[in-house]
């Protein structure tokens, strides 16, 4: 398709060049068939070169536009990736926080445990401990009175 547009541009440019040159020649005098043919040939060559140059210039203008478009598309894709990664990171962080909270909870609040019962003694050789004798509870102090009696 670009070739068709290039060729049409070449033909229109060549005809414009021929018309302008013939107009200048008509002012000077009458042109011969040979001159006209030479003008047309030269105009075609010149038009071809000029259209190539114009096409290159257009491509240089289009190239940055395409590049900008491509970069915009790439940036949009990167933003989508970044959002996805942020969501993933956030969910992982929530999971790890929840996991550490469940691990830390038993350590901070220990469950009440009963002391282990002592094994019952079945041997007959052990004797039960005697209970300590109760201390006398009297208002008067009998010990100093006895000491006084012994001295006399």
Number of C-alpha atoms within 10 A of each C-alpha: 5 7 8 9 10 16 14 12 18 22 17 14 19 24 16 14 19 20 15 11 15 19 11 11 14 10 8 9 9 10 11 9 9 9 13 15 12 12 18 19 14 15 22 20 13 16 22 19 13 16 19 14 12 14 15 12 12 11 13 11 11 12 12 11 12 12 11 12 12 12 12 12 12 12 12 12 11 12 12 12 12 12 11 12 12 12 12 12 12 12 12 12 12 12 12 12 12 12 11 11 11 11 11 11 10 10 9 8 8 8 8 6 6 6 6 6 6 6 6 6 8 7 7 6 7 8 7 6 6 6 6 6 6 6 6 8 7 7 6 8 10 10 8 9 10 10 10 9 8 7 6 5
